[in-house]
Amino acid sequence: MIFELSGCATSDQAAALALDHLLAELDITSGGVVLLDPPTRSTLPQQKPTAGADRQQDSRRSRTKQANVQTDMPDFRLAVLAARQSPGGSYHRISDFLIRSVLQEGQAILARNVQDDGQLSLARDSGQPSTTSVIVVPLRTDHSGQRSSESHHVKQSQPQRGADVFGILHVYTRLDQRMLTTADLDLAVGVGDNLAIALSNLTGNQQVAEQLAASRRRVDQLEEQLKIDSEMVGGSKAIQQVRESILRAAPTTATVLIRGESGVGKELVARAIHLSSQRNSGPMVCLNCAALAPTLLESELFGHEKGAFTGATERKIGKFEAAHRGTLLLDEIGEMPLELQAKFLRVLEGHPYERLGGSTPIRTDVRIIAATNRNLEQAIDQKLFRSDLYYRLRVVEIPVPPLRERPEDIPELARHFLNLFIVHASRKILGIEPSAMEVLVQHSWPGNIRELKNAIERAVVLGSDSTINASDLGLPAQAFPEMSSSKPGQLGPNPPKFQCIALDDLERNHIMATLGSVDGNKSKAAQLLGIERSTLDRKLKRYSTPD
């Protein structure tokens, strides 16, 4: 049995194996293995050895001892690890008196003729044969051997100093079965010792496995943090302010609103906040509010029950539940439908919610990070966004500057992306020519970092020289007529005088110029702009441009 126990993968398997072996050896059918709840175990009084090994107990003395044990022992909770019973019968729980005696004194007990003793007999159902004898063996973390002695009514083994009882093995017989003996007690003690060793080893292995898993998670987090640090390239004052804001916001539980144009790296900032926070061991879940229809968005956020709507063939948890004790990033929060904002606000304020089609209240512990490229203040004026939700989200606001506002970071970013892509290049690339770098610095980058990354990747894939030149970049002509005679993305010899123009108008002009340069091909235009096709469609719809 010892070798079989050592091969068990779980505590349940070990308990069932030991119990079945003991019942088979004793030729009886009923017993169980129960474990003591850890908080209960930590409050047990110190076990005190008795004056002698042999102690005689009758019903009167048992009642006296029960009163003492009840006074000294705290409340306990036991979890059944394995249980067996006679065919057609039911499992009998150990009496509280026997449990408390074993836990307090750390001794195995053989009790005989207990059918008429209310303190020693086991709980039983009406119509079931009464229990006549029972063996209760403590499972301990210390095993120095036991010697047993005989008594008429109750027999106890020698106590052990310093033993930590964490569970109980017990077997019992009924009126239609034989009475248990001291030889049976010795066998049960031996099986209990072996089972206790196996369970202790499994617990230790599980703790080691959990520690290793925690270490791996920490290493992964550090690697991801290092990756984020390496991806957040640039030494400009603007990007330094973003880093400082991340460091200030991360240790708190405050809701964060990240604002910036499409492609500036808002998700990168959100991941940096999560990994620098105390929730870094929890999940980070992302959801793009603009990518789903309103009904699907509600289901994604809050989950749904089976049959909640057509196609709901099984229950599905929402992003809030998936992000429990972690961080939930809601990208494009400005695109959330107005009718869904009220429900989202209630959850954000700590109220429980229900899955679609469900009635069970659900509470989650989630930190919310929202990101948007929309003008939320304008959306509030247009009655498209709730002002109370806006103020609830805007506890901490981190604006991420567009690339055109930090042109000093463009050379470093370009070299960073080049180093990423040349690993997979089919030719040796030595660097970026000065003229090409000048084009990159002068370009307005409406698609921001995403557009720059795509431009460098395109140059690596389509270029043929050992260096990246301006023609490899494939940047579209600027939206201003004065620049049309220049190379793509490069200012002409007589650049226009500065004109104060709204950013929305500048973006619109550039998008329309890009569409014109590719004969209206939206997919190609989105690729050149470094934005998603769906983002381009939303912008065109906002401009009221027909398809």
N, C-alpha and C positions, 0 to 999 in steps of 0.2 A: 504493500500500500504506500510505503514511503516514496518509492520511485514513481508511482502513479501520481501521487500528490505533487511531486516536483515537476511533473509534466503538465499540470493544469495551468491554463492561461488566465483564468479569472477566479475570483473568490467564490462565486456561485458554483463553479465546477468543482473546486476543492471541497466545499462544504457538502455538496451532494455526494461526492465520492466517499468521503469519510463517513457520513451518516449511513449510506447504503452498506458500506463494509461492516460497520458496527452492528447494524440491525441484522445483517446476514449471519454474523458470528454468534449473536445472542439468540437467533431464531425468533425474533419478535418483529413487529410491523410498524411501530409508532415512535416518532421522535422528531427532533428538530435542531437547527442551529440558528441562534440569534446573535446579533451584534449590538453592542451598546453604542448609543449615539455619542460622538466625541465630546460635545459640551457637557453631557452628563458624566462621562468618564473623568473629566478634569476636576469635577467637584466632589468625587468620592472621598470619604474620610480615609485616613491612613489605616491599612489593615493591621490588626493587632493579634499576635499569636495568643492562643489560649493556653491555660496552665497545663493541660494534659491532652494526650492524643485521643483517649477514649472518653466519650461523654454520652451519658444516658439522658434521653429526653422523652417525657410523656406529654400528653396534650396540655396539661396545666403549665408545665415549664415552657412549652412551645409558645403558648399565649403570652407568658411573661417576656420571653425573648423577643417576640414579635413587636411588643410595645416599645422595647428599647430600640430595636432596629428601625421601626417606623419613625422614631424621634430623631435618630442619628443620621438616617439616610436621606439624601435629597430625592426629588422626583427624578424618574429615569424614563428613557424612551428606548425601546428595542426594535430592531428591524429584523424580520425573518429572512434568513439567507437560504435556508433549505428546510423542508418539512415533509414528513411521510406519515401516513395513517392507514389503518386497516381498510380493506375494501368495504365501501358503504358507510364508513365512519367519517368523523371529522377530526381535524387537528385540535388537540387540547393545549391551551396555553399554560405555561408554568404559573404556579401561584405566586403572588407578589411576595409572600413571606420567604419562599425558597429563593426567589431572585435576589431579594435584598440580603439574605443571609450569605449567599455565594459572593455577591459583589462586595459586601463589607468585609468578610473574613477570608475570601480567596480560597475556600476549601470545597472540594467535591463532596456531595451528599448523596447517600442512599437512604431513601425513606420507604418503609414497608408498612403494609396494612393502613394505608392512609385514606381508605374509602369513606371512613366516618369522621375524618379530621378535616374540618373546614379550612384550617390554615395550611395544611400540607397537600390536600387533594387539588387536582387540576380542575380548571373550569370545564364544565361538561354540558352538553345539550340534553334535554329531556329525551328519553328513549334510548340513550347511549349507555353502554356498560360503564360502571364506575371504574376509576383508576385505582389500582391496588398498590402499585409500587412504582417508584420513579428514581432515576439517577440524574443528578445535575452536576455537570463538570464545568468549572471555569476555564475559559481560554485566556492564557496569559502570555505576556511578552517575555517572561523569565521562566525557565524550566530547569529546575535543579533536582527534579525527581520527587516522588511522593511515596509515603508509606501509609497504609490504611489499617484501620482497626475496626472491630466488629461491635455493633450495638444491636439491641433488640428492636427498637423502633426507628431510630435515625442513626445512621453511621456517617462519620465525617473523616476526611483525610487530613493529614497534617497541613497546617497553613504554611505559606511561603512568604518570607520577608522580602519587601521591595518588588513584589510581583504586581504588574499592571494588568488588571482584568479588563478585556475589551469585548468579551462575548461569552456565550454559554452554549454548551452541547448538552442535550438532555434526551433521554429515552424513557418510556413508561409502558406498563402493562395494565391489563384490565382483568375483571373477574374471570373471564373465560380463558385467561392465559396464565402462564406460570409466574411465580413471584421472583423478582430480581434478587441476586445474591451479591456477597462481597467479591466473589470472583468476577462477576459481571462488572462491578464498580472498578476493579483494577484494570480490566480490559478497556472500559470506557475512558479511564484517566489516561491510559497510554495512547488511545486514539485521539483524545482531546489535545494532548501535548503535541502530537505530530501535526494535527490540523492547525493548531495555533502557530507552529513554526511556519507551515506553508502559507497561512494567511498573512503572517508578519512579513515574510519574504515577498509575497505578491504586493502587499501595501508598499513596501520599500521600493520594489521595482516600479510600481506605478508612480510613486513620488519622484523617482529618478527620471522616469519618462516625461513626467510633467515639467520637471525642471529643465530637461533637455529641450522640450518643445518650447518652453518660455525663452530659453536662451536662443533657440533658432529664430523665434519671432523677433527677439530683440536685435539679432544680427541682421535680419531682413529689414527691420525698421531703420537701423543705422545705415545699411546699404542704400535704402530708398532715400533717407535723409541726405546722404552723400550725393546721390544722384540728383536730388532737387537742388542742393547747393551748387553742383556743377552745372545744372541747367539754368539756374538763375544767374545768368551771365551779365556782367556789366559793372562798371565802377562809377557811373554817373550819380549825381546827388539824388536824382529822382528814384533810382532803383535802390539806393541806400536807405531812403526814407521808407520804401516798401519793406525792406528787411527789418528795419527798426519797428515798424508797425506790427509785423508778424511776431517778433519777439515779445512785444508788449501784450498782444492779444492772446497768444497761445496759452499761457498758464491760467487764464481765466475761463469762466463758463459762459461768457457773454456771447450773444448772437453777433455774427460778423456779416457785413454786407460788403462784397467786393465789387467795385465798379470799374469798368473799363471797356474799351472797344473790343470788337471781336478779334481774337487772335493775339491778345496781349499777354496771355498766360494766367488767366484768372484761376483755372483749375490747379495750376502749379502752386499758386499762392495758397489755395485752400489746403492742398496736401501738406504744404510746409507748416501750416497752422496745426493741422491734425497731428503730424509726427512730432511737433514740438510741445504738444499738450500732454496732460496726464491721461488722456484717453487714447494714447498711441497704441496701447495693447488691444484696443477694440477695433471694430471694423470701420472703414470709411466707405460710405455708399454714395454714389453719384446718380443724379437723375436730371435729365434735360427736360425742362417743363415745356419747351417748344416742340419737342419731337413727337408728342402724343396728342391724340384727340382728348377733349375734356373728360369724357367718361373713362377712357383708358388711363388718363393721368390720375384720376381719383382712385382707381383700382390699384395702380402702381404705388401710390403713396400709402394708402391705408389697408390694402389687401382686400380679399373677397372670400366669401364662403362658397362652398359647392352649390351650384344652382342659383347663384345670385343674379345671373343674367345669362343670356344665350351664349353658349361656349364656355361657361364656367364649370368645367367637368370635375374640378377638384378644388379644395381650399388652397389659397395662396396667401402667404404673409406679405405685407407691404414693406416699403422701404423704411418706414419708421421702425418696424419690428426688426428688420434686418440690420439696422444701424444701432440697435440697443447697446448702450454703454460705449458708443462710438460717436462718429460724426456723420451727418447727412449733408451733402452738398446739393443744393438745388440751383442748377445752372439755368440761365434765362428766366429768372423768377418773374421778370416783368411780363412774360407771356402767359403766366398762370391765369386761367379764366376767372372772371370776377366772382362767379357763383361758388367756386371752389376756395377762394381766398378766405371766406368767413370760417369754414371748417378748419382750414389750415391754421388760422389765427388762434382758434380755441385750443388746438393741440400745442401750438407754440407757447401758449400761456399756461400749460401744464394740465389741462383738462383731459380726461380719458376720451377715447374714441372707439368706434365699432368698425369692424370690417364691413364692406358692402354685403348686404344680405344677412348680417349677423346682429346679435343683441348683447354679446358679452363685452363689457367695458375693458379696454386695453390701455395700460399705461406703459410708457417707454421713457428711458433715460437717454436722450439724444441731444447732442449739440448741433445747432443749425448754422450752416454757413450758406449764404445766398450770394449769387453772382448775377450780374446783369450788364448789358450794354445799352439799355434803354434809359431814356430820361424819365425817371419815375415821377419826378415832380410834375412834368408835363402830363404824364399818364393820369396822375391824380386830378389835375384840372379837367382832363377829358373824361373823367368818371370811369377810367379803365383800370384803376388800381386804388385799393382802399388806403386811406391815409393812416388809419390805426395800424394796419399791417406794416406800412412803410416805417412808421416810428418804432414799431416793435423789432423790425429787422435791423434798423439803422442804429443799434446800440454802439457798435464799433464799425466805422466805415474805413475801408482801405481802398483808395483810388490807385489803379495801376495805370501809369502813364502810357500813352501810345508811343510807338517807336519814333515817330517824327519829332517828338519832344525830347528825345535823348539820342540825337544822331551820333554823339561821341561813343555810344555803345555798339554802333553798327559794325565797325571793323572787328571788334572782339567777338561779337555774335557770329559774324560771317565765318571767321576762322574756326570758331567752335563747331558750327554745323559742317564745315568742310572736313574737319577731322573726324566727324561722325560718319560721313558718307564715303570718304576715300578708302575706308577699310574694305568696302564692297565694290570699289571701282575696278574696271577692267584695264586701267592704265595707271601709270604713275603720275600723280599730280603734285607739283611742287608748291603751289600757292595761288594767290589771286593777284592778277596784274594791278598796278596802281590805278590805271584808267578804269578798270572794272570796279575797283573799290570806290572810286570817286562817283561812279554811277550809283552804286549802292547807297552811298552817303546822301546823295542829292535826291534820291527817289522819295516820294511822299509816304509810301507804305501804308495804304489804307487797310490792307490785310494784316498789318503789323508783323509780329514775329513769325506767325504761321506763313505769311507770304514770303518773308525772307528765307525761311527754312526751305520752302518749296522752290524758290529761285535757285538756291545753292544746290539742292538735290538735282534739279533739272540741268544745271550747268555741268554737274559731275557726270550725269548719265549721257547727255547729248554732246558735250564738248569732245574735241579730238586732240587738243594740244596738251602739253605738259603743265600748262597754267590755265587758270580761268580768266577769259577775257570778256569784254563788255557784251559782245554778240552772243556769248554762251548763256547769258542771263535770261534773255528773252522777255525782258520787261516791256509792257505796253507803252505806247506813246502817252504823254501827259495830257491832261484834259484841256490845256491851254493852247490856243493856236500858235503862239509864239514858239512853242517847243516842238511843233510837229516836224520841223526840218532836222531836229537833232536825232541822235541815236535813241533807241528805246530806253526810257528811264533816265536820259541824260539831258541836262539843261542846254539850251541853245546858246549861241555866242552872245545874244542880246536878251538875257532873261527879263521877264516883265517886272515892272515896278510892283512893290508890295501892295496888295489890295486886301482890305479887311473883309473876309468872307466867312460866313457861318460854317462850322465844321460839317453840318448836315449837307449844306450845299456843295462843299468841297468833295465830300464823299460821293454825293449823287453824281457830280460831274465826272469824277474819276471812274465810277462804275459804268456810267453810260459810255465813256470813251473806251473803256476796256471791252464792253459789249460790241461797240462798233468795230474795234480792231479785229474781232474774231467773227464778224458777220452775224452777230446775234446769238452765237452758240453759248448758252448759259452754262453748260457743264465746263466748257473750256475756260470761260470767263471766271467762273468760281475757282477753278484750279489756279489760274494766273493771279487772282486776287488773294488766294490763300484762305478762302472761306468755304464753308459747306454749301452745297447747291441749295439746301433748304433755307440757309441764311440769306443767300442771294435772292431767293424767291420772296422772302418776307420783306427784304429791303425794297425790292421792286414794287411789291404790293403797297408798301408804305408810301412810295413815290407816285402811286396810282398810275404805274406804267402798264399798259396792256401787254399780255403775253404775245 
